[in-house]
Amino acid sequence: MTVACRVLIVEDEMMVAMLVEDMLVDMGFIVVGPAYRLGDGLRLAKSETLDVAVLDVNLKGARSFPIATVLTERGIPFVFATGYGTTDV
């Protein structure tokens, strides 16, 4: 039996979060969240069983870097999904 990969989505734009969620579900992943705010993302990053995460950098003016720190401490890989260029991150 194969266990589906659990993916945390942290994205403040509801339509973008829903699009990413739909794509991941269509590929067979289990979506955790999405979290739309820093506090919600931190709570899920600390408490949920996760295999990977997709983090928007800017969450209504707050940076998602504290979530990335929690994920790093837990050994959970993540990617930043953002419209910023590499020099802005």
PDB file as gemmi writes it, atoms N, CA and C in Angstrom:
CRYST1    1.000    1.000    1.000  90.00  90.00  90.00 P 1                      
ATOM      1  N   MET A   1       0.842  -1.183   0.000  1.00  0.00           N  
ATOM      2  CA  MET A   1       0.000   0.000   0.000  1.00  0.00           C  
ATOM      3  C   MET A   1       0.882   1.241   0.000  1.00  0.00           C  
ATOM      4  N   THR A   2       0.583   2.187  -0.865  1.00  0.00           N  
ATOM      5  CA  THR A   2       1.324   3.435  -0.968  1.00  0.00           C  
ATOM      6  C   THR A   2       0.632   4.507  -0.142  1.00  0.00           C  
ATOM      7  N   VAL A   3       1.435   5.248   0.616  1.00  0.00           N  
ATOM      8  CA  VAL A   3       0.903   6.356   1.404  1.00  0.00           C  
ATOM      9  C   VAL A   3       1.162   7.639   0.638  1.00  0.00           C  
ATOM     10  N   ALA A   4       0.125   8.455   0.484  1.00  0.00           N  
ATOM     11  CA  ALA A   4       0.260   9.701  -0.255  1.00  0.00           C  
ATOM     12  C   ALA A   4       1.112  10.699   0.523  1.00  0.00           C  
ATOM     13  N   CYS A   5       1.836  11.482  -0.219  1.00  0.00           N  
ATOM     14  CA  CYS A   5       2.686  12.534   0.341  1.00  0.00           C  
ATOM     15  C   CYS A   5       1.811  13.671   0.867  1.00  0.00           C  
ATOM     16  N   ARG A   6       2.120  14.150   2.082  1.00  0.00           N  
ATOM     17  CA  ARG A   6       1.367  15.244   2.711  1.00  0.00           C  
ATOM     18  C   ARG A   6       2.097  16.569   2.468  1.00  0.00           C  
ATOM     19  N   VAL A   7       1.400  17.495   1.815  1.00  0.00           N  
ATOM     20  CA  VAL A   7       1.994  18.764   1.399  1.00  0.00           C  
ATOM     21  C   VAL A   7       1.293  19.923   2.100  1.00  0.00           C  
ATOM     22  N   LEU A   8       2.058  20.732   2.810  1.00  0.00           N  
ATOM     23  CA  LEU A   8       1.544  21.957   3.411  1.00  0.00           C  
ATOM     24  C   LEU A   8       1.600  23.068   2.384  1.00  0.00           C  
ATOM     25  N   ILE A   9       0.478  23.763   2.206  1.00  0.00           N  
ATOM     26  CA  ILE A   9       0.432  24.946   1.344  1.00  0.00           C  
ATOM     27  C   ILE A   9       0.239  26.168   2.231  1.00  0.00           C  
ATOM     28  N   VAL A  10       1.134  27.148   2.069  1.00  0.00           N  
ATOM     29  CA  VAL A  10       1.002  28.431   2.767  1.00  0.00           C  
ATOM     30  C   VAL A  10       1.004  29.506   1.685  1.00  0.00           C  
ATOM     31  N   GLU A  11      -0.162  30.095   1.463  1.00  0.00           N  
ATOM     32  CA  GLU A  11      -0.361  31.058   0.376  1.00  0.00           C  
ATOM     33  C   GLU A  11      -1.484  32.009   0.773  1.00  0.00           C  
ATOM     34  N   ASP A  12      -1.220  33.310   0.726  1.00  0.00           N  
ATOM     35  CA  ASP A  12      -2.221  34.275   1.181  1.00  0.00           C  
ATOM     36  C   ASP A  12      -3.283  34.617   0.148  1.00  0.00           C  
ATOM     37  N   GLU A  13      -3.070  34.308  -1.090  1.00  0.00           N  
ATOM     38  CA  GLU A  13      -4.068  34.568  -2.133  1.00  0.00           C  
ATOM     39  C   GLU A  13      -4.931  33.324  -2.303  1.00  0.00           C  
ATOM     40  N   MET A  14      -6.208  33.434  -1.930  1.00  0.00           N  
ATOM     41  CA  MET A  14      -7.092  32.273  -1.910  1.00  0.00           C  
ATOM     42  C   MET A  14      -7.174  31.568  -3.260  1.00  0.00           C  
ATOM     43  N   MET A  15      -7.277  32.308  -4.340  1.00  0.00           N  
ATOM     44  CA  MET A  15      -7.402  31.683  -5.660  1.00  0.00           C  
ATOM     45  C   MET A  15      -6.138  30.922  -6.035  1.00  0.00           C  
ATOM     46  N   VAL A  16      -4.980  31.475  -5.717  1.00  0.00           N  
ATOM     47  CA  VAL A  16      -3.720  30.787  -5.994  1.00  0.00           C  
ATOM     48  C   VAL A  16      -3.626  29.528  -5.139  1.00  0.00           C  
ATOM     49  N   ALA A  17      -3.974  29.638  -3.864  1.00  0.00           N  
ATOM     50  CA  ALA A  17      -3.939  28.483  -2.967  1.00  0.00           C  
ATOM     51  C   ALA A  17      -4.852  27.373  -3.468  1.00  0.00           C  
ATOM     52  N   MET A  18      -6.046  27.744  -3.925  1.00  0.00           N  
ATOM     53  CA  MET A  18      -6.991  26.754  -4.427  1.00  0.00           C  
ATOM     54  C   MET A  18      -6.478  26.086  -5.698  1.00  0.00           C  
ATOM     55  N   LEU A  19      -5.844  26.857  -6.566  1.00  0.00           N  
ATOM     56  CA  LEU A  19      -5.274  26.308  -7.800  1.00  0.00           C  
ATOM     57  C   LEU A  19      -4.166  25.309  -7.481  1.00  0.00           C  
ATOM     58  N   VAL A  20      -3.254  25.691  -6.588  1.00  0.00           N  
ATOM     59  CA  VAL A  20      -2.164  24.793  -6.190  1.00  0.00           C  
ATOM     60  C   VAL A  20      -2.737  23.544  -5.526  1.00  0.00           C  
ATOM     61  N   GLU A  21      -3.714  23.726  -4.649  1.00  0.00           N  
ATOM     62  CA  GLU A  21      -4.338  22.590  -3.977  1.00  0.00           C  
ATOM     63  C   GLU A  21      -4.962  21.631  -4.991  1.00  0.00           C  
ATOM     64  N   ASP A  22      -5.713  22.160  -5.947  1.00  0.00           N  
ATOM     65  CA  ASP A  22      -6.339  21.313  -6.964  1.00  0.00           C  
ATOM     66  C   ASP A  22      -5.293  20.530  -7.762  1.00  0.00           C  
ATOM     67  N   MET A  23      -4.208  21.198  -8.144  1.00  0.00           N  
ATOM     68  CA  MET A  23      -3.156  20.517  -8.908  1.00  0.00           C  
ATOM     69  C   MET A  23      -2.531  19.387  -8.096  1.00  0.00           C  
ATOM     70  N   LEU A  24      -2.238  19.664  -6.834  1.00  0.00           N  
ATOM     71  CA  LEU A  24      -1.608  18.643  -5.992  1.00  0.00           C  
ATOM     72  C   LEU A  24      -2.550  17.468  -5.731  1.00  0.00           C  
ATOM     73  N   VAL A  25      -3.808  17.754  -5.473  1.00  0.00           N  
ATOM     74  CA  VAL A  25      -4.787  16.684  -5.245  1.00  0.00           C  
ATOM     75  C   VAL A  25      -4.927  15.838  -6.514  1.00  0.00           C  
ATOM     76  N   ASP A  26      -4.970  16.486  -7.673  1.00  0.00           N  
ATOM     77  CA  ASP A  26      -5.063  15.758  -8.942  1.00  0.00           C  
ATOM     78  C   ASP A  26      -3.869  14.825  -9.149  1.00  0.00           C  
ATOM     79  N   MET A  27      -2.722  15.188  -8.583  1.00  0.00           N  
ATOM     80  CA  MET A  27      -1.521  14.351  -8.698  1.00  0.00           C  
ATOM     81  C   MET A  27      -1.437  13.305  -7.592  1.00  0.00           C  
ATOM     82  N   GLY A  28      -2.421  13.284  -6.697  1.00  0.00           N  
ATOM     83  CA  GLY A  28      -2.464  12.252  -5.674  1.00  0.00           C  
ATOM     84  C   GLY A  28      -1.892  12.631  -4.323  1.00  0.00           C  
ATOM     85  N   PHE A  29      -1.568  13.888  -4.129  1.00  0.00           N  
ATOM     86  CA  PHE A  29      -1.033  14.342  -2.851  1.00  0.00           C  
ATOM     87  C   PHE A  29      -2.166  14.656  -1.875  1.00  0.00           C  
ATOM     88  N   ILE A  30      -1.868  14.612  -0.595  1.00  0.00           N  
ATOM     89  CA  ILE A  30      -2.784  15.057   0.442  1.00  0.00           C  
ATOM     90  C   ILE A  30      -2.358  16.461   0.838  1.00  0.00           C  
ATOM     91  N   VAL A  31      -3.280  17.405   0.739  1.00  0.00           N  
ATOM     92  CA  VAL A  31      -2.962  18.799   1.043  1.00  0.00           C  
ATOM     93  C   VAL A  31      -3.306  19.105   2.493  1.00  0.00           C  
ATOM     94  N   VAL A  32      -2.350  19.708   3.178  1.00  0.00           N  
ATOM     95  CA  VAL A  32      -2.553  20.204   4.540  1.00  0.00           C  
ATOM     96  C   VAL A  32      -2.699  21.714   4.409  1.00  0.00           C  
ATOM     97  N   GLY A  33      -3.766  22.240   4.945  1.00  0.00           N  
ATOM     98  CA  GLY A  33      -4.077  23.651   4.787  1.00  0.00           C  
ATOM     99  C   GLY A  33      -5.089  23.793   3.665  1.00  0.00           C  
ATOM    100  N   PRO A  34      -4.977  24.819   2.879  1.00  0.00           N  
ATOM    101  CA  PRO A  34      -3.918  25.818   2.905  1.00  0.00           C  
ATOM    102  C   PRO A  34      -4.039  26.774   4.084  1.00  0.00           C  
ATOM    103  N   ALA A  35      -2.888  27.305   4.473  1.00  0.00           N  
ATOM    104  CA  ALA A  35      -2.819  28.358   5.479  1.00  0.00           C  
ATOM    105  C   ALA A  35      -2.658  29.676   4.732  1.00  0.00           C  
ATOM    106  N   TYR A  36      -3.444  30.665   5.138  1.00  0.00           N  
ATOM    107  CA  TYR A  36      -3.428  31.958   4.452  1.00  0.00           C  
ATOM    108  C   TYR A  36      -2.643  33.026   5.209  1.00  0.00           C  
ATOM    109  N   ARG A  37      -2.268  32.728   6.443  1.00  0.00           N  
ATOM    110  CA  ARG A  37      -1.559  33.714   7.277  1.00  0.00           C  
ATOM    111  C   ARG A  37      -0.370  33.069   7.959  1.00  0.00           C  
ATOM    112  N   LEU A  38       0.564  33.898   8.372  1.00  0.00           N  
ATOM    113  CA  LEU A  38       1.781  33.419   9.019  1.00  0.00           C  
ATOM    114  C   LEU A  38       1.479  32.559  10.238  1.00  0.00           C  
ATOM    115  N   GLY A  39       0.618  33.026  11.132  1.00  0.00           N  
ATOM    116  CA  GLY A  39       0.314  32.287  12.355  1.00  0.00           C  
ATOM    117  C   GLY A  39      -0.267  30.915  12.078  1.00  0.00           C  
ATOM    118  N   ASP A  40      -1.181  30.839  11.118  1.00  0.00           N  
ATOM    119  CA  ASP A  40      -1.777  29.551  10.764  1.00  0.00           C  
ATOM    120  C   ASP A  40      -0.727  28.617  10.160  1.00  0.00           C  
ATOM    121  N   GLY A  41       0.128  29.169   9.315  1.00  0.00           N  
ATOM    122  CA  GLY A  41       1.195  28.371   8.712  1.00  0.00           C  
ATOM    123  C   GLY A  41       2.166  27.843   9.753  1.00  0.00           C  
ATOM    124  N   LEU A  42       2.513  28.682  10.720  1.00  0.00           N  
ATOM    125  CA  LEU A  42       3.404  28.248  11.801  1.00  0.00           C  
ATOM    126  C   LEU A  42       2.782  27.119  12.613  1.00  0.00           C  
ATOM    127  N   ARG A  43       1.504  27.266  12.934  1.00  0.00           N  
ATOM    128  CA  ARG A  43       0.814  26.241  13.720  1.00  0.00           C  
ATOM    129  C   ARG A  43       0.824  24.901  12.983  1.00  0.00           C  
ATOM    130  N   LEU A  44       0.507  24.916  11.700  1.00  0.00           N  
ATOM    131  CA  LEU A  44       0.495  23.680  10.927  1.00  0.00           C  
ATOM    132  C   LEU A  44       1.902  23.103  10.751  1.00  0.00           C  
ATOM    133  N   ALA A  45       2.881  23.975  10.528  1.00  0.00           N  
ATOM    134  CA  ALA A  45       4.261  23.514  10.357  1.00  0.00           C  
ATOM    135  C   ALA A  45       4.785  22.843  11.620  1.00  0.00           C  
ATOM    136  N   LYS A  46       4.326  23.302  12.772  1.00  0.00           N  
ATOM    137  CA  LYS A  46       4.769  22.729  14.047  1.00  0.00           C  
ATOM    138  C   LYS A  46       4.025  21.459  14.421  1.00  0.00           C  
ATOM    139  N   SER A  47       2.758  21.340  14.009  1.00  0.00           N  
ATOM    140  CA  SER A  47       1.920  20.276  14.566  1.00  0.00           C  
ATOM    141  C   SER A  47       1.557  19.144  13.611  1.00  0.00           C  
ATOM    142  N   GLU A  48       1.608  19.388  12.325  1.00  0.00           N  
ATOM    143  CA  GLU A  48       1.136  18.384  11.367  1.00  0.00           C  
ATOM    144  C   GLU A  48       2.249  17.440  10.920  1.00  0.00           C  
ATOM    145  N   THR A  49       1.858  16.253  10.539  1.00  0.00           N  
ATOM    146  CA  THR A  49       2.771  15.325   9.877  1.00  0.00           C  
ATOM    147  C   THR A  49       2.857  15.767   8.427  1.00  0.00           C  
ATOM    148  N   LEU A  50       4.060  16.119   7.989  1.00  0.00           N  
ATOM    149  CA  LEU A  50       4.256  16.672   6.652  1.00  0.00           C  
ATOM    150  C   LEU A  50       5.423  15.992   5.961  1.00  0.00           C  
ATOM    151  N   ASP A  51       5.334  15.932   4.640  1.00  0.00           N  
ATOM    152  CA  ASP A  51       6.450  15.433   3.838  1.00  0.00           C  
ATOM    153  C   ASP A  51       7.174  16.555   3.110  1.00  0.00           C  
ATOM    154  N   VAL A  52       6.454  17.617   2.774  1.00  0.00           N  
ATOM    155  CA  VAL A  52       7.012  18.744   2.038  1.00  0.00           C  
ATOM    156  C   VAL A  52       6.057  19.928   2.193  1.00  0.00           C  
ATOM    157  N   ALA A  53       6.559  21.126   1.895  1.00  0.00           N  
ATOM    158  CA  ALA A  53       5.716  22.322   1.984  1.00  0.00           C  
ATOM    159  C   ALA A  53       5.996  23.259   0.818  1.00  0.00           C  
ATOM    160  N   VAL A  54       4.967  24.014   0.447  1.00  0.00           N  
ATOM    161  CA  VAL A  54       5.076  25.068  -0.560  1.00  0.00           C  
ATOM    162  C   VAL A  54       4.725  26.369   0.150  1.00  0.00           C  
ATOM    163  N   LEU A  55       5.688  27.299   0.190  1.00  0.00           N  
ATOM    164  CA  LEU A  55       5.522  28.541   0.946  1.00  0.00           C  
ATOM    165  C   LEU A  55       5.577  29.752   0.034  1.00  0.00           C  
ATOM    166  N   ASP A  56       4.544  30.574   0.100  1.00  0.00           N  
ATOM    167  CA  ASP A  56       4.609  31.890  -0.515  1.00  0.00           C  
ATOM    168  C   ASP A  56       5.503  32.735   0.396  1.00  0.00           C  
ATOM    169  N   VAL A  57       6.354  33.549  -0.164  1.00  0.00           N  
ATOM    170  CA  VAL A  57       7.272  34.350   0.655  1.00  0.00           C  
ATOM    171  C   VAL A  57       6.531  35.451   1.403  1.00  0.00           C  
ATOM    172  N   ASN A  58       5.648  36.175   0.700  1.00  0.00           N  
ATOM    173  CA  ASN A  58       4.958  37.319   1.286  1.00  0.00           C  
ATOM    174  C   ASN A  58       3.526  36.932   1.635  1.00  0.00           C  
ATOM    175  N   LEU A  59       3.214  36.952   2.925  1.00  0.00           N  
ATOM    176  CA  LEU A  59       1.872  36.621   3.405  1.00  0.00           C  
ATOM    177  C   LEU A  59       1.237  37.880   3.969  1.00  0.00           C  
ATOM    178  N   LYS A  60       0.586  38.643   3.119  1.00  0.00           N  
ATOM    179  CA  LYS A  60      -0.052  39.902   3.530  1.00  0.00           C  
ATOM    180  C   LYS A  60       0.937  40.821   4.264  1.00  0.00           C  
ATOM    181  N   GLY A  61       2.156  40.917   3.744  1.00  0.00           N  
ATOM    182  CA  GLY A  61       3.167  41.784   4.330  1.00  0.00           C  
ATOM    183  C   GLY A  61       4.108  41.111   5.308  1.00  0.00           C  
ATOM    184  N   ALA A  62       3.776  39.918   5.757  1.00  0.00           N  
ATOM    185  CA  ALA A  62       4.664  39.157   6.654  1.00  0.00           C  
ATOM    186  C   ALA A  62       5.428  38.126   5.826  1.00  0.00           C  
ATOM    187  N   ARG A  63       6.677  37.928   6.135  1.00  0.00           N  
ATOM    188  CA  ARG A  63       7.492  36.937   5.426  1.00  0.00           C  
ATOM    189  C   ARG A  63       7.263  35.553   6.023  1.00  0.00           C  
ATOM    190  N   SER A  64       7.319  34.522   5.201  1.00  0.00           N  
ATOM    191  CA  SER A  64       7.101  33.146   5.650  1.00  0.00           C  
ATOM    192  C   SER A  64       8.372  32.489   6.177  1.00  0.00           C  
ATOM    193  N   PHE A  65       9.437  33.238   6.339  1.00  0.00           N  
ATOM    194  CA  PHE A  65      10.710  32.666   6.776  1.00  0.00           C  
ATOM    195  C   PHE A  65      10.634  31.947   8.128  1.00  0.00           C  
ATOM    196  N   PRO A  66       9.845  32.415   9.104  1.00  0.00           N  
ATOM    197  CA  PRO A  66       9.732  31.650  10.352  1.00  0.00           C  
ATOM    198  C   PRO A  66       9.152  30.241  10.133  1.00  0.00           C  
ATOM    199  N   ILE A  67       8.262  30.097   9.164  1.00  0.00           N  
ATOM    200  CA  ILE A  67       7.727  28.774   8.843  1.00  0.00           C  
ATOM    201  C   ILE A  67       8.836  27.911   8.256  1.00  0.00           C  
ATOM    202  N   ALA A  68       9.639  28.499   7.382  1.00  0.00           N  
ATOM    203  CA  ALA A  68      10.765  27.769   6.793  1.00  0.00           C  
ATOM    204  C   ALA A  68      11.736  27.310   7.876  1.00  0.00           C  
ATOM    205  N   THR A  69      11.939  28.128   8.884  1.00  0.00           N  
ATOM    206  CA  THR A  69      12.832  27.756   9.991  1.00  0.00           C  
ATOM    207  C   THR A  69      12.285  26.541  10.733  1.00  0.00           C  
ATOM    208  N   VAL A  70      10.991  26.551  11.042  1.00  0.00           N  
ATOM    209  CA  VAL A  70      10.364  25.413  11.730  1.00  0.00           C  
ATOM    210  C   VAL A  70      10.496  24.147  10.886  1.00  0.00           C  
ATOM    211  N   LEU A  71      10.214  24.272   9.595  1.00  0.00           N  
ATOM    212  CA  LEU A  71      10.314  23.108   8.708  1.00  0.00           C  
ATOM    213  C   LEU A  71      11.742  22.582   8.649  1.00  0.00           C  
ATOM    214  N   THR A  72      12.706  23.479   8.573  1.00  0.00           N  
ATOM    215  CA  THR A  72      14.116  23.077   8.554  1.00  0.00           C  
ATOM    216  C   THR A  72      14.478  22.333   9.830  1.00  0.00           C  
ATOM    217  N   GLU A  73      14.044  22.862  10.963  1.00  0.00           N  
ATOM    218  CA  GLU A  73      14.327  22.204  12.250  1.00  0.00           C  
ATOM    219  C   GLU A  73      13.706  20.816  12.320  1.00  0.00           C  
ATOM    220  N   ARG A  74      12.573  20.625  11.661  1.00  0.00           N  
ATOM    221  CA  ARG A  74      11.897  19.326  11.655  1.00  0.00           C  
ATOM    222  C   ARG A  74      12.395  18.410  10.531  1.00  0.00           C  
ATOM    223  N   GLY A  75      13.288  18.919   9.687  1.00  0.00           N  
ATOM    224  CA  GLY A  75      13.810  18.121   8.585  1.00  0.00           C  
ATOM    225  C   GLY A  75      12.826  17.937   7.443  1.00  0.00           C  
ATOM    226  N   ILE A  76      11.907  18.886   7.287  1.00  0.00           N  
ATOM    227  CA  ILE A  76      10.887  18.810   6.241  1.00  0.00           C  
ATOM    228  C   ILE A  76      11.298  19.738   5.096  1.00  0.00           C  
ATOM    229  N   PRO A  77      11.471  19.196   3.902  1.00  0.00           N  
ATOM    230  CA  PRO A  77      11.860  20.048   2.766  1.00  0.00           C  
ATOM    231  C   PRO A  77      10.714  20.970   2.361  1.00  0.00           C  
ATOM    232  N   PHE A  78      11.076  22.089   1.744  1.00  0.00           N  
ATOM    233  CA  PHE A  78      10.085  23.058   1.302  1.00  0.00           C  
ATOM    234  C   PHE A  78      10.614  23.802   0.098  1.00  0.00           C  
ATOM    235  N   VAL A  79       9.692  24.431  -0.611  1.00  0.00           N  
ATOM    236  CA  VAL A  79      10.051  25.319  -1.714  1.00  0.00           C  
ATOM    237  C   VAL A  79       9.340  26.640  -1.483  1.00  0.00           C  
ATOM    238  N   PHE A  80       9.978  27.716  -1.928  1.00  0.00           N  
ATOM    239  CA  PHE A  80       9.336  29.017  -1.925  1.00  0.00           C  
ATOM    240  C   PHE A  80       8.685  29.214  -3.295  1.00  0.00           C  
ATOM    241  N   ALA A  81       7.434  29.591  -3.297  1.00  0.00           N  
ATOM    242  CA  ALA A  81       6.722  29.925  -4.516  1.00  0.00           C  
ATOM    243  C   ALA A  81       6.374  31.400  -4.428  1.00  0.00           C  
ATOM    244  N   THR A  82       6.957  32.190  -5.303  1.00  0.00           N  
ATOM    245  CA  THR A  82       6.783  33.634  -5.198  1.00  0.00           C  
ATOM    246  C   THR A  82       6.939  34.291  -6.550  1.00  0.00           C  
ATOM    247  N   GLY A  83       6.380  35.465  -6.676  1.00  0.00           N  
ATOM    248  CA  GLY A  83       6.557  36.261  -7.876  1.00  0.00           C  
ATOM    249  C   GLY A  83       7.807  37.133  -7.812  1.00  0.00           C  
ATOM    250  N   TYR A  84       8.502  37.110  -6.664  1.00  0.00           N  
ATOM    251  CA  TYR A  84       9.722  37.905  -6.502  1.00  0.00           C  
ATOM    252  C   TYR A  84      10.861  37.287  -7.315  1.00  0.00           C  
ATOM    253  N   GLY A  85      11.818  38.112  -7.684  1.00  0.00           N  
ATOM    254  CA  GLY A  85      13.041  37.610  -8.283  1.00  0.00           C  
ATOM    255  C   GLY A  85      13.964  37.092  -7.193  1.00  0.00           C  
ATOM    256  N   THR A  86      15.024  36.405  -7.570  1.00  0.00           N  
ATOM    257  CA  THR A  86      15.925  35.806  -6.581  1.00  0.00           C  
ATOM    258  C   THR A  86      16.618  36.850  -5.718  1.00  0.00           C  
ATOM    259  N   THR A  87      16.834  38.040  -6.233  1.00  0.00           N  
ATOM    260  CA  THR A  87      17.500  39.062  -5.414  1.00  0.00           C  
ATOM    261  C   THR A  87      16.587  39.615  -4.326  1.00  0.00           C  
ATOM    262  N   ASP A  88      15.279  39.493  -4.512  1.00  0.00           N  
ATOM    263  CA  ASP A  88      14.320  39.994  -3.523  1.00  0.00           C  
ATOM    264  C   ASP A  88      14.101  39.021  -2.376  1.00  0.00           C  
ATOM    265  N   VAL A  89      14.450  37.743  -2.565  1.00  0.00           N  
ATOM    266  CA  VAL A  89      14.251  36.741  -1.532  1.00  0.00           C  
ATOM    267  C   VAL A  89      15.524  36.612  -0.754  1.00  0.00           C  
TER     268      VAL A  89                                                      
END                                                                             
